[in-house]
Each structure stands twice: as C-alpha cells, then as structure tokens.
Amino acid sequence: MKGGKNIKEKTAQEWIPVDSFDKEGFIKMKNLDIIKVLKVEPINYNLKSDLEKESILNSYKIFLKTCNFNIQIIIQSNKQDLSEHINQIEKNIQKKENKIIKNLGKKYIKFINDINSSKKNSSKIFYLIISDNLKKIENASNAEEIIKADLKEKYFKVKECLARCGNSVTEVESKNELIEIIDSFLNARKYLNK
C-alpha cells in the first residue's frame, strides 16, 4: 500500500489492449475495436525516374483521398544481421597469404560494423492498420461479421490503390506473426538491440 490506498497490481495481460485473435487475422481489442493488419512491400522510390515519381505521388494522393476510414501507418526499422556475411569474409581473409589483402579485409569488416552500428543499413517494414468499432452497429446480432466484411472491403480498396503506386499489400493472417508484430511495438527495446 502506498499512501494508505490499496493499489491493485495489473498483470501484463490486463495492460495489453488485445482481447482475441481469429483465424482470419482479425484482432478484437478490449475497447471493441476490430483491427486488420496489412503488410506493405515498398518500392524503391529513389530508383524511379522523375516521371515515375510524379505518377507514384499522384497515385498516393488518390489513395489518401479515397481512404475515408481509420487507418494507421506504422514503419518499423530493423537492423540487419550481418554476422554471417562478416564470418564469411573473416574465413576468406584467413586463407589469404597476402598481408595487403588481409588488411583490406579487416578494414572492410570494420567498415561494415561501423555502418551496422550506426543503423544506416536497416530495413523497413511498413504496416497499415485499419480498424472499426463494434459500438457503431447497435442492436445487430451479427455486428462482428458486418465489421469484418467492411474491413475486408477496405483491405481490397487499399490493396488496389497502393498497387497503382507499385506496392504489394498483403493481409497479416497468421496469429504468430500478429503476436510478433504487436510484441515488436510493445517491447521495442528487444528489437532495437538485435
């Protein structure tokens, strides 16, 4: 007790807003939101010509204008694991007799480690989260099915619009993948130190 008040400690499950997952990849939240997580495979915008860039931006503007529903864009950066690559280089330079080549190999390994530690080589994963709340449909026995059908329709709309930009959009349906995604945002330190 602190200050004479009885404080109930909460379990981790009570703090996490997720209520349940279903086999179609929908997540039901404790506040009665139902969400769908979409994974976007991005294009390399910097490699496009000026004309292609303009077309992509116009398609993206259309996408934003047509999304008249709740949408959240999340970008997750992950540091690349280059240990296997570095080990291969170390094995190769150990076989070399030439000191100049060995020295260049060591400098290259240092260079890779410096870039890796400064996170300049991180990969990005893009997620879109679309949601709707069960409270908006009152007195309907099949409210959850209606919301899920509506979210599916929104998924196809997002997929079509982003395909015009050159992006590939897929539903995240695996419960394990959804848990890993949620864990990566709730437990960010673990993933930043990888």
Buried (B, 14 or more C-beta within 10 A) or exposed (E): EEEEEEEEEEEEEEEEEBEEBEEEBBBBBEEBBBBBBBBBEBBEEEEBEEEEEEBBEEBBEEBEEEBEBEBEEBEBEBBBEBEEEBEEBEEEBEEEEEEEEBEEBEEEBEEBEEEBEEEEEEEEBBBBBBBBBBEEBEEEEEBBEBBBEBBBEBBEBBBEBBEBBBBEBEBBBEBEEBEEBBEBEEEEEEBEEE
